[in-house]
């Protein structure tokens, strides 16, 4: 018998009238792929890929608005009118053809909405208590508001049923239904406020209406905060008591347990949707305690990033469904690989939270995610095998080699260092970013399985490349620290030198961040931990300005833990020698003020410059002079060049082309090499 058949994760689960084929799901999230507020082609293809990959349930629409005064604030769907129904019907058909159940999360944002979004309507809530993150001060709802919102929930649930979905959930959390429950947001003195029973009244009325409109053969659940995590908020005991009210009336088929609040950036990034700075599955035990009190199935999502954690959660009865949402952004074929006995080939979610940033749902690890219409996740075999030489084994080079080998090409990688990784080897030195090495480790493992030759300690010269008689040469040599175009740049130390330990700094150090990326903060952290007196200066309004909000939160927390102060809005314009010390000259654009600071070392972060010497030397021997056809690249079509007469195609990717992030480097490699 196949050992996978006995895996706890592959056992079916009965939820209401529906049998889910295994115990792995993806929860609702705002993936950013909507069109006109509806889940159209790109949105559906993104979720269908996970259905193809074998998961039992995909949930979408985090969070789909039910009424006009719940505006589009973070790329939600609009399900408040019948125009959504045809899209839902096509969506449901696409999931069901793969044996995957599909549900939607519906909501009214209440105070969490943007009062200047969509129709510029006032926000509403149980009480006029402002939300820190989205900044609305809501109007207290009267009975008319309460009645119309209850009806809107019922109408939207009915549309979801007509759309062929298997069920819905509402989001309690910091959204309107949950705002009534929380004593921090509900200050009412009428029948909807005060006692726990009164605060639960609105939610119960919403669910009664949903049940009335959808019947018993349609699943109704709730993404439910089991503990707000603050003494003055909704406690675990009160959350259990309210949940039992819903069970007693038969209003819910499942609970989707979450922890904490989401009304500040900190709460969202550290509690509600934790990333790399948190341990794996930090709220699993809390979800397990909640499940022990309930008679309905309990789902849970919060950094269940790997199958070992998910298997533990199911095997030990902590939850009934393991929600691996971000893990499926990294690899939508998790279940299929598990069933084939290829668990070791699953691309791991490293918790970088890039998918939660501005360009969602782009994954730092998997550039195909969210771009399914541009080719999907399987690259396919090339018509004719070719010889590919990749110079550099950082993320870009490793991805170029992996994709080319998957295409059936003969690939050789030349790497100057003794191990793969490039700048990732520096990135992992930050105290909370050690898991970032998963980007490299997985690719190295894949290259080994694909039979790719990687030659380490090989500082490639043009003759080394040409001796391999390549058809295509991909330069992925990364970059070198950019000292910046300032007077005295040669006196500065790079953040790389500090992070790697190549330079031992003096007692007083000024760290200047001119990019808003990770490097300067990592260098500053290392210096403070080593006992140096550090002044941190940034040209931006805040630290880690270029990062997503979750990464910014992690760095801000780390700053406070270290007692590291920050001076903002200052540009480093020069460095001068002063005896055996350095004078840093800073400029404040807002005031025009010139400031000076005398320190032992100035660490200046200005990103990188391409390490492209070998690219320049190889151009003459290439058929394309090292130029990429941009239109072909962005449309993922083959480059209009062909090796001939001993000449090769030559391309550069990642930081060897320009200073960007890992996601860009991996995307460069994928879209170029998947059509070689």
N, C-alpha and C positions, 0 to 999 in steps of 0.2 A: 504493500500500500504506500502511496505517496505520503511522505512525512508531513507535507504541507496540509494534508486533509485533516490532521489532528491539531493544527495550529489554532489556538484560541481566537486569533484574529480572523480566521476564515469560517467561523461558525455563524449560522444565520441568527437573526434576532427578530422576534415578533414585536411590532409596535402597532398597537391597535389592530386594524384589519390588514396591515401591510407586513410582508416578510422582507426584511433587508437581507441581502445575500451574504454579507460579511459584516465585520465590526469596524470598518474604516470609512470615514466620511470627510467631507470638506465643508466648513461652515460658511455662512453668509459673510460677504465682505464687499466693500465698494472697490471693484477691480479697475474702474476707470475706463472701461471699454464700451460704455453705453453710447448710443447714437440717438439724439433727440429725446433723451430720457428713457429710452426703451432698450431692452436687451436684444439687439439685432445681431448681424452676422458675426462680427468679431467677438462680441460678448459670448454668444452661444458656442462658437468654435473653441474658445478658451475653456469653457466648462465641459464641452463634449470630449475634449482630449482626456480629461480626468475620468470621464465615463468609459471611454475606450480603454483606459488604463486599469479598470477593474474595480474602482471603489463602489461601495453600496449606495451611497447617498451624496448627492451634491446639492448644497444649498446656495442660493444666490441672493442678490439684492440687498446687500448690507448698506444702508437700510432703505427700503422702498417706501416712498412717501404716499400717504393715503389722502392728503388734503392740500389745497393750495397754500395754506399758512404753515405747512411743513416744507420749507423750500429746499432746493438742491444746494447743499452746503459742502458736501465732499464727494461729488460725483455719484449721487444716488440715482436710483430709477424712480420714474413717476408712474404709479399704478392707480392714480386717483381718477382715471377716466377709462372708458371702454376701449380706447385706442390701443391699450396694451394687450388685449386678449389675443389677437392673431399672432403676435410675437410670442406670447406664452405658449400657445398651442404648438407652434413650430419648435420651440425650445423643448417642451415636454417630449415631443416625438423623438427628437434627437437623443435625449438622455435615455428614454425608454428602449430604444432599439439596441442599446448596449446592456440592458438589464439593470440600469441604474435608476434609483428613485430620485425625484427632484422636488425641492421645496423652495419657498421664497420667504424672506424675512420682510414683514411689513411694519411700518412705524409711523408715528407722529413725533417729530423731534421736540415739540414743546419749546422750552427755553434754549435748547441746543441748536436751534436754527439760526440762520443768518438773516437779520431783519432787512438787509439790503440785497438779498438774493431774490431771484425770480421776480415776484410781483411787489416787492417792497412792502409787505404786510407786517403788521406788528406781530411779534412772537407771543405765544400764550403759554401759561403754565399754571400749576396749582396756586402759586404765590409769586409775587414780583421779586424773586431772588435771582440775581445775575449769575450766569455761568462764566467762569473765568476764561475757558478756552475759546468759546465762540462769541462771547462778549455781549450777548443779548440780555436786556432787562425785560422780562416778559410782563404782559398784562395778566392779572389774575382772571382765570376763567370764570364766567358766570354759567348759569344752568343751560342757557342756549348754546354756549360753546361746548359744554360737556355733552349735550345731546347730539349735536351735529358731528362731533368727533367720533362718538360711539357709532353712529350710523356710517361714517366714513370707513371705519375699520370693518364693519360688516360688509359694506359694498365691495371693498377691496378684496376681502377674503373670498367673496362670491366670484369675483373676476378670476382669482387664482384657480378656483375650482373649475370654472368654465374654461380656463386656459389649459386644463389637463394636468395641472400639478398634483402631486400626491399630498401636499399639505402646506401649511404655513407656520411660522412662529412670529411672535412680536418680540421686540427688544425691550426688556425692562431697563436694566442698566441706568444710564443717565438720560434716557428718552422719556417722553411724556408719561407713559404708564408707570414707569419706575419712579418718576419725579413725585407722583402722588404718594408712593410708598415711603419715600425717604423723609425722615423728620428734618433733615438739613435743607430740603427744598419745599416741603409742604408745611406752611405755617397757618393753615386755615383753621377756622373755629366752627365751621358748619358741619354738615353730615359727611363731608369728604376730608375732614382733617381731625387732628387730635389723636384719638385712640387708634390702635393698630387696625381694628375692624373698620373704622371710618376711612383710614388711609387706603385700605384695600378695596373700598367700595367701587371706585372708578374702574380699576382693573377688572374686577368681577363683572361689572356691567358691560365692559368691552367684550369680555370673553363669552358672556351669555349671548350677546348679539352675534358674535362670530359663529358660535355653535348653532344658533337659530338659522343663520343664513347658509351654512355649509353642510349640516347634517352629521351623521355618525360615521359615514364612510370617507371621511376626509380628515387627515391628521392635523391636529392643532397643538402646538407646543409653545414654549416660551424660552427665550434666551434670558436666563434668570440669574440675577446677582444673589448669591447665597450668603454674602457678607460684604458690606461696604468697606470693611477694614478700618473704620474709625469709630471711636467710642460714641460719638454723637450721631452716627449714621444708622442705617439698617443693620441690625446685628444678625448673627447666624440664627439665633433662637427665634427672632421675629420672622426671618426669611422662611424658616421651616414652618412656622405657624401659618403664614400666609399661603405657602405652597399646599399645605394640607387642606385649606379652604377650597382651593381649586380642585384638588383630587376628590374631595367629598361631594362636589357637585358634578363630577365627571366632565369638567371643562377642558382638561388637558390630557394629551396622549403621551407627552414626553417633556422632560426638562432639559434644557441645554445650559449647564451650570457654568457661571463665570464668577470671578472674584474682583472686588475692588470697585473703584469709581473711574469715570472717564471725563470728568469735567475740568481737568487741568492736563497740561502736557505731561507732567510728571506721573500723574495717576494712570493715564492711558498707556504710557510707555513702560512703566515699571510694574504696574499691577494688572491692568486689563489685557494688554497685549505685550508681554515681556519679550525681550530680545536677548542678544548675546551676553549682555551684562547680568542676566539672571540665569540661575541654574535651569536645568531641564524640568519641565512640568512642575513649576513651583506651587501650583494650587491643586495638585492632584489629590492630596490627602484631604483637603477641605471639600473637594467635590465628592470624595468617597464618604466622608462623614454625612454629607447631605443625602447621598443615595441610600445610606442605611436607614434614613427616616422616611423614605418615599416608597410608594408602591408602583409608580410609573418608571419607565426606563429613563436613565440619566445619561446625557451626552456631555462631553467636556472638551474644550480646546484652550490651551495656553502652553505653547512651546512643547507640545508632544511632537518632537522633531524626528524621532527614529522609531523603527519597529520594535526595538527592545523595550523602550519605554511604553509604547502602546500595548505591547503584549503583556507586560507586567500589569498595566492598568486593567485590562480585561480579565486576565487569568486570575488576578487576586480580587476580582469583584468590586473594584473601586468605582468603575463606571461601566456602562453598557455599550457605548459607542465611543471610539477614540477618534477625535477630530484632528486630522493632520493637515490643516489648511495650508500653512506656509510650506510644509514639507511637500505638498503637491504642486506648489508654485515652482519649487526646485526640481521636482520630478513627478509629472502627472501619471507615471506608469508604475507607481510603487506596488500596487497589488498584483499587477501582471508579473512583475519581476519576482515577487514573493512566491507566486504560484508556480513559476518556472524554476524555482530553486536558485534564483539569482539575487538573493537579498544583498550580497556583497557588491552588486553593481548599481544599487540605488544611489542616485546622486543626492548627497546629504544636504539638508537645510542647515546652514551654519548660524542662522539667527542674526544675520547682518541687518535685517529690517529695511533693506533697500526697497523691498516691495511695498513698504508702507510710506514711502516718500512721495515726492512730487510726480515721478514718472511711473506710477503704479500701472500694472502689476509687474514691472520689470524686475527680474531677479539678477542679483549679482553673479549668480552661479549658472543660470540657464537663460541664455538670450533668446531662446525660442518661445518662452512663456509670454503670452500676450501678443505674440506675433504669429499665431497659428496660420493666419491667412497668407503669410509670406513663405510658407513651406512646411510648417509643422515641426515636430520633434524628431522624426525619423528622416535622416538625410538621404538614404537610398544609395544604391551602387552606381558608380560612374560607368558609362558605356565602354570606356577604354582606360585601363590602369596606366598611371603615369608616375614618374619619379618626382617626389616633392622633398625639398630640403627646407627645414625650418631652422632659423638661427635665433636662439633664445628660448628658454624654458620657463618663462614667467607665465601668468595666466593666459595671455594672448597666444604665446607660442605653443603652450600645451593644448589649448583648445584648437588651434589650427592643425596641429598634428593629429589630435583625436578625430576631428571631423574628416580630415583627409584620409586617415586610415579606415574609418567607417565607410568611406566611399570606395574602398578597395585599392587605394594607391599605395605605392611603396614609399614609406616616409622615413626620413632620417632627421634627427634633431641634434643640433650642435649647441652646447651650452658651456659658457666660459667658467661658470662656478662648479663647485663639486656637488651641488644638489639643485633640484628644481625649486622654483618659487618666486624668484625676482623680488619685487618690493613687498610681497606678502610675507616674506621672512622677517621684514622689519615691522610690518603691521601687527604681527602676532605678539610683539614685545609689549604692546599696551596691556595693562593689567586685565582688562575685560574683553579683549579681542582674540584670545588664543584660539578659539574655534575657527577663525578665518582660514587656518591651514587646511581645512577640509576642501577648500577650492582647489588646492594643489594636490593633496593626497589622493583624492578621487581620480583626478586626471592622470596622475602618474600610474595608478593602479590600472586604469583603462588602457593606457598605452602599453603596459606590460601584457595585458590580455590580448591586445590587438597586434602584438608582435612588432611594435615600433622600436627601432634602435635609437637610444638616446646616448650621445657621446658627451660625457661630462668632462670638466677641466679642459675644454677645447675652445680656446680663444680663436674663433674662426677667422681666417684670412680668405680673400677671394679665391686663392688657389685651392683651398680646402673645399670650398663650395663647388667650384667648377670641376674638381676631380670626381665628384659624385655624378656628373653628367645629368644635372636636373632638368626637368621640363618646367618646373615652377620653383621659385625661391621666395619664401616668405620671411621677411625680416621682422623679428619680434624682440629686438634687443633692448626694448624699454628706453628709459631716459636716465640722465644724470642730474644731480641737483643744480638748479638754476640759481646762481648767486644774486641775480637781480641786477637791474641797470642803475645802480646807485654808486656814488663816489665812495670808494673804500670797500667795495664788495669783496675784494680779495682778502680782507681782514676778517670776514665773517666765517662762522662755522655752519655747516649744514645740519639740519635735523637728523639726516641719515648718520652722520658721524657720531652724534650724541647717542642715538638709539642703538647703533651697532657697537658702541664702546670704542670706536677708533680714535676718538678724541676725549681726553679727560679734562673736563672744564674746571675753571677756577671757582672760587667761593661764590662770587656774585655773577649771575648770568641774566642777560635779557634775551627772552625768546620772542621773536617777532613772527606773527602769522599773517602772511599776505595772501593766503588761499582759502582759508576756512575749511580745510580738509583735516585729516587725522594726524598728519606728521608732526606739526608743531605741538599739538597737545600731547602726543606720545612722548616727544622729547622733553617737554616741560614736566610731565609726570615722572619720567625717569630721573630727572635732575632733582626734583623735590624729594623723591624717595631716597636719593643718595645723600641728602642733607645739604644741598646747595640752596642759596638764597636766590629765588627766581622771581623776576618781573616778567609777566606775560602781557604782551602788547599785540593787539589785532587791529587791522585796518577796517574790520567789519563792525556791525552793530552788536554782534554777540559772538560767542565762541562757536566753532564748527558750523559756520554760516552756510557752507555748501552742502552740508549733510541733511538727511531727513530728520524729522523732529525727534524720533526715538534716539538717534545717535547724539543729537544735541543734548537731549536730556541726560544721557549717560555721561557725557563729558562734563556737563554742568554739575551733576551730582559728584563726580570725581573731583572737580575743582574745590567744592566745599569740603569734601572729606580731607583734602590735602592742605586746606587753608591757602589755596593759591588765588591771589587777587588778579583781576584783569583790568587793563586799561583799554578802552575801546576807541574806535574812530581815529586812530593814530597811524600815520604812514611813516615807515622807516625811509628816510631820504638820504642818509649818509652815515658813514662810520669813519672815525679818525683815530689814529694812534695817539695815545697820551701816556708817555713813559712805557711801562710794561702793561698798561691797561688800555681800554678802548672807550672812546666817547661816541655814543649812539645819538644821532640827531633825528628827532621825530617832528612830524608836522600834523597839526590838527586842522583839517579842512573846514570845520565848522567855525572855528574862531580865528584861523590864520596864525595861531600861536606856534612858535618854535620851541621845542623842549629838548633838553639834553640830559643824558644819563651816562655816568661813567661806571663801567663794569669790567669784569675780567674777560668775559666772552660775550659775543653777540651771535646768537643762533638765528639765522635768517631763512625763512621758508618762503620760497617763491615758485614752488612746483618744480618741474623738470624741463630739461631741454632734450630733444631726441638724441639718443646715442646711435647715430646713423652713419658712422664712418664707413662701415662695410657696405651699407646700402649705396652710398655715393660711389664707392669703388666698383660696385657691380653693375651700375647703370649702363655703362658702355657695352657690356656683353649681353644686355637684355633686348628683347624684341619690342618692348614698350617703353623703354627709357625709365622704367620704374614707376610709370604713371598708371593710376587706376581710372577707369571710366566711371565717373561718379553716377551717371544715370543707371548704368548696369548694376552698380553696387547697391544703390538704394532700392532698386526693383528686384534684387536678388536674381539677376540674370548673369550668365557667363560673361566674363570679360572678353571683349572682341579682339583678343590677341591669341596667337598660337606659336608655341616654340618651334623653331625650324633652323636648319643650317648651323646647329651647335649653339644657337641662342636660346635663352630661357625667358619665361615670364618672371617679372620681379615686382613684388609688392611689399609695402611696409604697413604694419598694423600696430594698434595700441599706442603706448607712449613713444615708440620709435617713430611715430608720425606726429603726435602732439600730446601734451600733458593732459590726461583725462583720468577717469576712474576705472576700476576693474570691470564694471558693467560694460563700459564702452569698449574696452580691450577685447572682452569675450565676444561681444556683438560683432566687432570688426572681423574677428576670426571666423565666426559662424557664417556670416552672410557672404564672405569671400570664398571660403573653402567648401561650402555645401554645394556649390555649382562648378567646382573645378573638375 
